[in-house]
């Protein structure tokens, strides 16, 4: 959500307080803003009407409340991506055909594997959704692809028809969080503001020790035991989008669900033995082992070549921070250890 330097209209000043701004964030975006977000909004706007207009026009608001609008994501995508019924019917895959479904946990080597799946099965057989948006597609659209690869939660994968060969890659949970911090910190500031990226904004504002000590960051679902959350039965979408039909689940309940769902996976690989596990996956799927595995989305490369990224110095968390991070991954750690028992 890009905040203009000055409001489009300049009604009489209303002396907006920080409390007013925080209430607006909670009401329109269902989240707690950072202190810098509040300060920028308060400095740029002098009326609730002006603030309301900014929220209502923001991409974050549009994405969060898309399910409640007259048009869902599947209706909004281009005609080439959303074919006619006749064309869609021609692309339907057999009902009993195996679907390969890659549940891509961020910063676990998933982009490299995504490209490998494209080489193995062909890009035309891969579904276009790369994020957690399978909820918005029609049943016919989902039935037209054989390979799914994205940042899905487990719930979303249950919408895919036919028998499924579930696969994933995991990384030591603490190392994953450190990698995620550096990736977010390397985002260019204008990209952060344009898309209102919460975690990258905080990663830009705080060094690594302050970042993992911040209470709002520590409870963020993208940081706090995120692996277990994605493998659980709970959709990892905003509470305001889910409504109240799905009851909240405790971390203990989600852990139990995640462990049960882990048993349904055909394959889980690990970052510390990535090349060997890609070979093992090739054998599992009946595909040819890669002669050379080209790594994608490597941060050192992105900082040199991607205009949306900037050069940063990587930081090493203090031992105190490392110790406190274990509280953020206590469930992820148990899940990771169990996955290694089953698949390593």
HELIX and SHEET records of a PDB file:
HELIX    1   1 UNK A   18  UNK A   29  1                                  12    
HELIX    2   2 UNK A   35  UNK A   44  1                                  10    
HELIX    3   3 UNK A   48  UNK A   57  1                                  10    
HELIX    4   4 UNK A   59  UNK A   64  1                                   6    
HELIX    5   5 UNK A   66  UNK A   68  5                                   3    
HELIX    6   6 UNK A   73  UNK A   76  1                                   4    
HELIX    7   7 UNK A   85  UNK A   90  1                                   6    
HELIX    8   8 UNK A  110  UNK A  121  1                                  12    
HELIX    9   9 UNK A  123  UNK A  125  5                                   3    
HELIX   10  10 UNK A  134  UNK A  136  5                                   3    
HELIX   11  11 UNK A  139  UNK A  142  1                                   4    
HELIX   12  12 UNK A  154  UNK A  157  1                                   4    
HELIX   13  13 UNK A  173  UNK A  185  1                                  13    
HELIX   14  14 UNK A  189  UNK A  195  1                                   7    
HELIX   15  15 UNK A  198  UNK A  205  1                                   8    
HELIX   16  16 UNK A  208  UNK A  213  1                                   6    
HELIX   17  17 UNK A  215  UNK A  218  1                                   4    
HELIX   18  18 UNK A  226  UNK A  231  1                                   6    
HELIX   19  19 UNK A  239  UNK A  242  1                                   4    
HELIX   20  20 UNK A  251  UNK A  262  1                                  12    
HELIX   21  21 UNK A  271  UNK A  273  5                                   3    
HELIX   22  22 UNK A  274  UNK A  285  1                                  12    
HELIX   23  23 UNK A  299  UNK A  305  1                                   7    
HELIX   24  24 UNK A  319  UNK A  328  1                                  10    
HELIX   25  25 UNK A  330  UNK A  343  1                                  14    
SHEET    1   A 4 UNK A 147  UNK A 150  0                                        
SHEET    2   A 4 UNK A  99  UNK A 103  1                                        
SHEET    3   A 4 UNK A 164  UNK A 170  1                                        
SHEET    4   A 4 UNK A 267  UNK A 270  1                                        
END                                                                             
